[in-house]
Amino acid sequence: HIVPSEEFTVNKVKVLPNMGGFFRSDFEAHEGVNTFNIQSLEKSVTRSVFVVFPFSDLKNHWVSEIAAKLRYIGVLDNDENFYPKNNLTRGEFAFQLTNAFKLIDEEISLKDIKDIKDVSEENPYYTAIFALVNNGIIKGDKKGLFKPESYISRGEAITAIVRACQNQGLLSKTDYEGDFPFKDISKNHWVRKYVELAYANDLITASKRFNPNNSLTKAEF
């Protein structure tokens, strides 16, 4: 709406409002930052619009915008569909977490770590898994197995996410005081301190149950 009504240009394309000052013009935008130079008489204003395209199967889904942004910055693969209800394997989780926190170390070799026995250099998530292990963010079991094809639980995932945030110095609060909303996690539960930190730092929202043993879905992550 332009008052008083006058012709102006957007990226040198003429736009003419009607007598009431109203107009409509469509401009093609690409994924990423789009810059528009608006020129009216002797005045010039530049505006930038950031555009991301959603996954085909996430129309009107609550995670659509977040997933699109993560795909744009390279945390998620450039696939057509997201499959939000799919559970994440431990290998897939490692890959996405290391991408998000820039923890990939291309120089890692089997000689560097002897704790994990079931992940060879042929595994597509090899580098990501050992990047997390090297940084103390995730561990194998007592037998030295990482089980990259097994689904990761919500408890395991939030533990790794909080540790990754600690590794990068991203947690503003280092403890939690107040009512704990998740009734299914006792004070002695192994994941309690990580859920407390995640809740205190707004990584998760309040709910009656956290369901730490449930498998983590792609949308939840």
N, C-alpha and C positions, 0 to 999 in steps of 0.2 A: 504494500500500500504506500504510494508516493503522494505526498501533499507538499506543495502544489504539484499537479500533474505535469510531468515533463519527460521528454525522451532521455534515456541513459543507455549505457552499453555495459555488457558483462562479457569480459574477454573479447572486446571489440565487436560483439554481436549486439545489434540495436534492439532495444526493448521500448515499446511505446505503451504507457498506461492509458486507460480510458479516461473519460472526463472526470470520473470520481477518484482517479488515482490508483485504481486497481489494475493488476496485470498478472499474467501467468506465462512463464516461459520454462521450457524443459532444456536441460543441459546434460550432455553425456558425461558420466563420471567413471573413472577407473578405480580399481581396488587400491586403497592406500590414501595418501594425502592429495586432495584436489584443490588447486588454488584458483580463486576467482577474483579478477580485478574489475571493480565496479567504478565506472567513470560517469559523473554527472556534471555538466558544465565544466567548471574548473576544479571540481573536487574529485578526489580519487580515494577509494577505500579498497583494501585487499582483505579477503576472507578465505580461510582454509576450511575445507570439509573433509573429514576422515570417513572413508567408506570401506566396509568389509561386506563380502557376500556370504550369506548363510549356507550351511550344508543343506543339501536337498531334503533330508529327512528331519530337519529341525524347524520347520516353519511353525511359528507360534509356540515353540518350546521355550521353557524358561532359561535354558542354557545356550540358546541359539547365538546370542551376541557374544558371549564369552568364548564359545567354541570358535566362532569366526575369527575373533581377534587372535586367539592362540594359533590358529592355522596360518594366519597372515604373518606372524612373527616367527613361524617355523617350529613351534612347540609340538603341533600336531601335523600329521601327514596331509598332503594336499589331495585328499580323496573327495569324491562327490558326496558320500554319505558318512554320517558320524556314528550311527548305531548307539544311541544313548543308553539303552538298557543292557548292552553287553557288559559282562564283567571283565575287568582288567587282569591280565596275567601279571605275575611278578616281573617278568621281563619287559612287558609293555609299560608297566608302571615305572620301572627303572629308566627306560628310554625317555619317557615324557618328563619325569622329574629332573633328570640331568639336563635336558634341553631347557627347561624352565629356569633352572638355576645356573646354567652355563658351567657345568661341572665336568664336561667331557674332557678326558685326557687321552689324546691320540697316541701317546708314548707308552701306554700301559701294555705290559706283556705278562705272560703266565709266570715269569720269573719274579714279578713284583709281589704277587700275592699267592699264598699257599693255602689260604683258609677255605676256598671254594673248590670243590672237587667235580661238580657236575656241569660246569660252564666252560666249553672249549672256545678257542678263537674262531671257530666256524659259526658260533651262535651269533645271530644278527644283533643281539643286545649285549654282547660280550663287553664292549668298551664301557657302555653305560652302567652295567652291573658293577664292574670293578671300580668305576669312578665313585659310585656310592659307597662301596666297601672301603676304599682307600680313605674316604672322608669320614668314616665312622657313622654313616647315615643309615645303613642297612646291613644286616648280617645274615649269614647262613645259619642252619640249625646246628645242633651239637655234633652231628655227623659230618659237618662241613658241606652240606647240600644247600643250594640256593633255591632249587626247584623253580626254574624260570617259567615253566609252562603251567604251574599251579596258579589258581586265582589268589590275588592278594586280599587280605581281609581289611575291613575298615580300621581296625585297631592297628594293624601293621602299617597301613598307609599313613594314618595321622601321626604315628610315631616318626616315620621317615620324613614327613613334611615338616614337622616341628624341628627335627634335627637339622634339616637342610636350612631352615630359617635361622637357626642358631649359628650354623656354620657361616652364614652370610651376614650375621649381625642384624637381622631384620626384625627381631622381636623387641618391641618397646617395653613390654612387661615381662619380668622374669619369674613371677610367681602369681598366685591367684588367691584372692580373699573374697569370700561371699558365698551365697547359696549356689550349690552345684546342681544344675538342672537334670542331669542324666541319671535317672534312678537305677539303671541297670549296670552301673559301674561303681563298685564299692571302693572304700578308701584304700583297701589293700590290693586292688586290681592292678596288674602290671602296666596297664595303659593309662591309669588315672592321671599321673602327672603330665603326660603329654596332651591329654584331652583338656585338662585344666589350662595349660599354657595356650593351646589352640583357641579355647573359648575366651580367655582373657585378652588375647590379641586379635579377636574378631575373625579368626580363620574359619570358625564354624558358628552356627547359630543355635540358640537354645531349643531343646526338645526334651520330652520325657524320657526318651530312650536314644542311646547312641548306636546300639547294635554292633559292638566291636568285632564280633565273630562273623558277621555277614560279609559276603564278598563285596568289594567296591565296584560300583558301576562307572562307566566312562563319564556319564553326566555328573555324578557326585564328585568325581575328581576334578 
